[in-house]
């Protein structure tokens, strides 16, 4: 995403407002996405593909899942930079905010008791997780590192968000499964829903029905 203002190229995204407004949008999106992540963990029917990877890493490294979030976040910063989706301040801050918040929040979230309710929680949490991701993108101060990779691939491949996100989910799911991450029906639900959800929320937040822009780089403040 281009720094500071509208993006280069066709289909420019609207600015999110002043810097305080954009930072607020970024933090709110991160907190919403982290809460939804915690709910999918508590549902106990399998994690979303990226979370399977983070869970697998936490098991292999013997660390908390929040610490694994920080580790994978900075690993994706390196990948995003290689795709010329340059990290902004938010990109560097979000892994720390998300990881620390998850470690603090998770002990206070109750387990989800019944099978049908667990599935409902995963579906709703995944759909709202897409909103959280879209909010961090629209804030234009640096998206989450995983989303930066997604946007870099969209720009490189000239493809929309949904299919690129789905391909990424499949790749990280396979790696996370190999590392022993928690897999179940919830993994499939998240993999199928997160791309369309983010695509829809990006359109809603941008106030347009046109094709969403592809990022040249992550924005900076």
C-alpha positions as a Markdown table, in Angstrom:
| # | Residue | x | y | z |
|---|---|---|---|---|
| 1 | Unk | 0.0 | 0.0 | 0.0 |
| 2 | Unk | 1.3 | 3.4 | -0.9 |
| 3 | Unk | 2.4 | 5.4 | 2.1 |
| 4 | Unk | 0.3 | 8.2 | 3.5 |
| 5 | Unk | -2.4 | 8.7 | 0.9 |
| 6 | Unk | -4.3 | 6.9 | -1.8 |
| 7 | Unk | -2.7 | 4.0 | -3.6 |
| 8 | Unk | -1.0 | 4.1 | -6.9 |
| 9 | Unk | -2.7 | 2.4 | -9.8 |
| 10 | Unk | -6.3 | 1.7 | -10.7 |
| 11 | Unk | -9.0 | 1.6 | -8.1 |
| 12 | Unk | -7.6 | 3.8 | -5.3 |
| 13 | Unk | -8.7 | 3.1 | -1.8 |
| 14 | Unk | -10.3 | 5.9 | 0.2 |
| 15 | Unk | -8.2 | 7.4 | 3.0 |
| 16 | Unk | -9.4 | 6.3 | 6.5 |
| 17 | Unk | -9.1 | 9.8 | 7.9 |
| 18 | Unk | -6.6 | 11.5 | 10.2 |
| 19 | Unk | -3.7 | 9.7 | 11.7 |
| 20 | Unk | -5.4 | 9.2 | 15.2 |
| 21 | Unk | -8.5 | 7.9 | 13.4 |
| 22 | Unk | -6.4 | 5.5 | 11.4 |
| 23 | Unk | -4.5 | 4.2 | 14.4 |
| 24 | Unk | -7.7 | 3.7 | 16.3 |
| 25 | Unk | -9.1 | 1.7 | 13.3 |
| 26 | Unk | -5.9 | -0.4 | 13.2 |
| 27 | Unk | -6.0 | -1.2 | 17.0 |
| 28 | Unk | -9.7 | -1.8 | 17.0 |
| 29 | Unk | -9.3 | -4.2 | 14.0 |
| 30 | Unk | -6.5 | -6.0 | 15.7 |
| 31 | Unk | -8.4 | -6.4 | 19.0 |
| 32 | Unk | -11.5 | -7.7 | 17.1 |
| 33 | Unk | -9.5 | -10.2 | 15.2 |
| 34 | Unk | -7.6 | -11.4 | 18.3 |
| 35 | Unk | -10.9 | -11.8 | 20.2 |
| 36 | Unk | -12.3 | -13.9 | 17.4 |
| 37 | Unk | -9.1 | -15.9 | 17.3 |
| 38 | Unk | -9.5 | -16.7 | 21.0 |
| 39 | Unk | -13.1 | -17.8 | 20.5 |
| 40 | Unk | -12.0 | -20.2 | 17.8 |
| 41 | Unk | -9.4 | -21.6 | 20.2 |
| 42 | Unk | -12.0 | -22.0 | 22.9 |
| 43 | Unk | -14.5 | -23.7 | 20.5 |
| 44 | Unk | -12.1 | -26.6 | 20.3 |
| 45 | Unk | -13.1 | -28.0 | 16.9 |
| 46 | Unk | -9.9 | -27.1 | 15.0 |
| 47 | Unk | -8.2 | -23.8 | 14.3 |
| 48 | Unk | -8.0 | -21.8 | 11.2 |
| 49 | Unk | -5.1 | -22.5 | 8.9 |
| 50 | Unk | -2.8 | -19.7 | 10.1 |
| 51 | Unk | -3.7 | -20.6 | 13.6 |
| 52 | Unk | -2.9 | -24.2 | 13.0 |
| 53 | Unk | 0.6 | -23.1 | 12.1 |
| 54 | Unk | 0.9 | -20.9 | 15.1 |
| 55 | Unk | -0.4 | -23.7 | 17.4 |
| 56 | Unk | 2.0 | -26.1 | 15.8 |
| 57 | Unk | 4.9 | -23.8 | 16.4 |
| 58 | Unk | 3.9 | -23.2 | 20.0 |
| 59 | Unk | 3.9 | -26.9 | 20.6 |
| 60 | Unk | 7.2 | -27.5 | 18.9 |
| 61 | Unk | 8.9 | -24.5 | 20.5 |
| 62 | Unk | 7.3 | -25.0 | 23.9 |
| 63 | Unk | 6.0 | -21.4 | 24.0 |
| 64 | Unk | 2.6 | -19.8 | 24.4 |
| 65 | Unk | 0.4 | -19.4 | 21.3 |
| 66 | Unk | 0.6 | -15.6 | 21.7 |
| 67 | Unk | 4.4 | -15.9 | 21.5 |
| 68 | Unk | 4.0 | -18.0 | 18.4 |
| 69 | Unk | 1.8 | -15.2 | 17.0 |
| 70 | Unk | 4.7 | -12.7 | 17.5 |
| 71 | Unk | 7.2 | -15.1 | 15.9 |
| 72 | Unk | 5.1 | -15.9 | 12.8 |
| 73 | Unk | 4.2 | -12.2 | 12.4 |
| 74 | Unk | 7.7 | -11.1 | 12.0 |
| 75 | Unk | 8.5 | -14.1 | 9.8 |
| 76 | Unk | 5.7 | -12.9 | 7.5 |
| 77 | Unk | 7.1 | -9.4 | 7.6 |
| 78 | Unk | 10.3 | -10.8 | 5.9 |
| 79 | Unk | 8.2 | -12.6 | 3.3 |
| 80 | Unk | 6.0 | -9.5 | 2.6 |
| 81 | Unk | 9.1 | -7.4 | 2.2 |
| 82 | Unk | 10.4 | -9.8 | -0.4 |
| 83 | Unk | 7.1 | -9.3 | -2.3 |
| 84 | Unk | 7.6 | -5.5 | -2.1 |
| 85 | Unk | 4.6 | -5.2 | 0.3 |
| 86 | Unk | 6.7 | -3.0 | 2.6 |
| 87 | Unk | 5.9 | -3.0 | 6.3 |
| 88 | Unk | 4.5 | 0.1 | 7.9 |
| 89 | Unk | 4.5 | 1.0 | 11.6 |
| 90 | Unk | 1.3 | -1.0 | 12.0 |
| 91 | Unk | 2.8 | -4.1 | 10.4 |
| 92 | Unk | 5.6 | -4.2 | 12.9 |
| 93 | Unk | 3.3 | -3.4 | 15.9 |
| 94 | Unk | 0.5 | -5.8 | 15.1 |
| 95 | Unk | 2.3 | -9.1 | 15.9 |
| 96 | Unk | 3.2 | -7.7 | 19.3 |
| 97 | Unk | -0.2 | -6.3 | 20.0 |
| 98 | Unk | -2.0 | -9.4 | 18.8 |
| 99 | Unk | 0.4 | -11.9 | 20.6 |
| 100 | Unk | 0.3 | -10.0 | 23.9 |
| 101 | Unk | -3.4 | -9.5 | 23.8 |
| 102 | Unk | -4.1 | -13.1 | 23.0 |
| 103 | Unk | -1.9 | -14.2 | 26.0 |
| 104 | Unk | -3.8 | -11.9 | 28.3 |
| 105 | Unk | -7.3 | -12.6 | 26.9 |
| 106 | Unk | -7.3 | -16.3 | 26.4 |
| 107 | Unk | -7.4 | -17.3 | 30.1 |
| 108 | Unk | -10.6 | -15.3 | 30.5 |
| 109 | Unk | -12.5 | -16.8 | 27.6 |
| 110 | Unk | -14.8 | -19.7 | 28.7 |
| 111 | Unk | -14.8 | -23.0 | 26.8 |
| 112 | Unk | -17.8 | -23.4 | 24.4 |
| 113 | Unk | -19.9 | -26.4 | 25.8 |
| 114 | Unk | -22.0 | -27.9 | 23.0 |
| 115 | Unk | -21.1 | -29.2 | 19.6 |
| 116 | Unk | -23.6 | -27.1 | 17.5 |
| 117 | Unk | -22.8 | -24.0 | 19.5 |
| 118 | Unk | -19.1 | -24.5 | 18.8 |
| 119 | Unk | -19.7 | -24.6 | 15.1 |
| 120 | Unk | -21.8 | -21.4 | 15.3 |
| 121 | Unk | -19.1 | -19.6 | 17.3 |
| 122 | Unk | -16.4 | -20.5 | 14.7 |
| 123 | Unk | -18.6 | -19.4 | 11.8 |
| 124 | Unk | -19.5 | -16.0 | 13.4 |
| 125 | Unk | -16.0 | -15.5 | 14.8 |
| 126 | Unk | -14.4 | -16.2 | 11.4 |
| 127 | Unk | -16.8 | -13.7 | 9.6 |
| 128 | Unk | -16.0 | -11.0 | 12.1 |
| 129 | Unk | -12.3 | -11.8 | 12.0 |
| 130 | Unk | -12.5 | -10.8 | 8.3 |
| 131 | Unk | -13.9 | -7.5 | 9.5 |
| 132 | Unk | -11.0 | -7.0 | 11.8 |
| 133 | Unk | -8.5 | -7.8 | 9.0 |
| 134 | Unk | -10.3 | -5.4 | 6.7 |
| 135 | Unk | -10.2 | -2.6 | 9.3 |
| 136 | Unk | -6.4 | -3.0 | 9.7 |
| 137 | Unk | -6.0 | -2.8 | 5.9 |
| 138 | Unk | -8.3 | 0.3 | 5.6 |
| 139 | Unk | -6.4 | 2.0 | 8.4 |
| 140 | Unk | -3.5 | 2.5 | 6.0 |
| 141 | Unk | -0.7 | 2.5 | 8.7 |
| 142 | Unk | 0.6 | -1.0 | 7.9 |
| 143 | Unk | -1.6 | -4.1 | 7.7 |
| 144 | Unk | -1.0 | -7.3 | 9.6 |
| 145 | Unk | 2.0 | -9.1 | 8.2 |
| 146 | Unk | 0.0 | -12.1 | 6.9 |
| 147 | Unk | -2.3 | -9.7 | 5.1 |
| 148 | Unk | 0.7 | -7.8 | 3.7 |
| 149 | Unk | 1.8 | -11.1 | 2.1 |
| 150 | Unk | -1.7 | -11.6 | 0.8 |
| 151 | Unk | -1.8 | -8.1 | -0.8 |
| 152 | Unk | 1.7 | -8.5 | -2.2 |
| 153 | Unk | 0.7 | -11.8 | -3.9 |
| 154 | Unk | -2.5 | -10.1 | -5.2 |
| 155 | Unk | -0.4 | -7.4 | -6.7 |
| 156 | Unk | 2.1 | -9.8 | -8.2 |
| 157 | Unk | -0.4 | -12.3 | -9.5 |
| 158 | Unk | -3.1 | -9.7 | -10.5 |
| 159 | Unk | -5.7 | -11.8 | -8.6 |
| 160 | Unk | -8.5 | -10.7 | -6.2 |
| 161 | Unk | -8.3 | -11.3 | -2.5 |
| 162 | Unk | -10.5 | -14.3 | -2.1 |
| 163 | Unk | -8.7 | -16.9 | -4.2 |
| 164 | Unk | -5.2 | -15.7 | -3.1 |
| 165 | Unk | -6.2 | -15.9 | 0.6 |
| 166 | Unk | -7.7 | -19.4 | 0.0 |
| 167 | Unk | -4.4 | -20.6 | -1.5 |
| 168 | Unk | -2.4 | -19.1 | 1.4 |
| 169 | Unk | -4.7 | -20.8 | 3.9 |
| 170 | Unk | -4.1 | -24.2 | 2.3 |
| 171 | Unk | -0.4 | -23.7 | 2.3 |
| 172 | Unk | -0.1 | -22.7 | 6.0 |
| 173 | Unk | -2.6 | -25.3 | 7.0 |
| 174 | Unk | -0.4 | -28.1 | 5.6 |
| 175 | Unk | 2.7 | -26.8 | 7.3 |
| 176 | Unk | 0.8 | -26.3 | 10.6 |
| 177 | Unk | -0.7 | -29.8 | 10.4 |
| 178 | Unk | 2.8 | -31.2 | 9.9 |
| 179 | Unk | 3.9 | -29.4 | 13.1 |
| 180 | Unk | 1.1 | -30.9 | 15.1 |
| 181 | Unk | -1.3 | -28.0 | 15.2 |
| 182 | Unk | -5.0 | -28.4 | 16.2 |
| 183 | Unk | -7.0 | -29.6 | 13.1 |
| 184 | Unk | -10.7 | -30.2 | 12.8 |
| 185 | Unk | -13.9 | -29.0 | 11.1 |
| 186 | Unk | -13.3 | -25.5 | 12.4 |
| 187 | Unk | -10.1 | -25.4 | 10.2 |
| 188 | Unk | -12.2 | -26.0 | 7.1 |
| 189 | Unk | -14.8 | -23.4 | 8.1 |
| 190 | Unk | -12.2 | -20.8 | 8.6 |
| 191 | Unk | -10.3 | -21.6 | 5.4 |
| 192 | Unk | -13.5 | -21.3 | 3.3 |
| 193 | Unk | -14.9 | -18.2 | 5.0 |
| 194 | Unk | -12.0 | -15.9 | 5.8 |
| 195 | Unk | -11.2 | -14.9 | 2.2 |
| 196 | Unk | -14.8 | -14.1 | 1.1 |
| 197 | Unk | -15.4 | -12.4 | 4.5 |
| 198 | Unk | -12.4 | -10.1 | 4.2 |
| 199 | Unk | -13.2 | -9.4 | 0.5 |
| 200 | Unk | -16.8 | -8.4 | 1.5 |
| 201 | Unk | -15.8 | -6.2 | 4.4 |
| 202 | Unk | -13.1 | -4.4 | 2.3 |
| 203 | Unk | -15.9 | -3.5 | -0.1 |
| 204 | Unk | -18.2 | -2.4 | 2.7 |
| 205 | Unk | -15.6 | -0.3 | 4.4 |
| 206 | Unk | -14.4 | 1.3 | 1.1 |
| 207 | Unk | -17.9 | 2.1 | 0.2 |
| 208 | Unk | -17.5 | 0.8 | -3.3 |
| 209 | Unk | -18.7 | -2.2 | -5.3 |
| 210 | Unk | -15.7 | -2.0 | -7.7 |
| 211 | Unk | -12.8 | -4.3 | -7.8 |
| 212 | Unk | -10.6 | -3.9 | -4.7 |
| 213 | Unk | -7.2 | -2.4 | -5.2 |
| 214 | Unk | -4.0 | -4.3 | -5.0 |
| 215 | Unk | -1.3 | -3.0 | -2.8 |
| 216 | Unk | 2.0 | -1.7 | -4.1 |
| 217 | Unk | 3.3 | -1.7 | -0.5 |
| 218 | Unk | 2.1 | -1.5 | 3.0 |
| 219 | Unk | 1.5 | 2.1 | 4.0 |
| 220 | Unk | 3.3 | 4.2 | 6.6 |
| 221 | Unk | 1.9 | 6.9 | 8.8 |
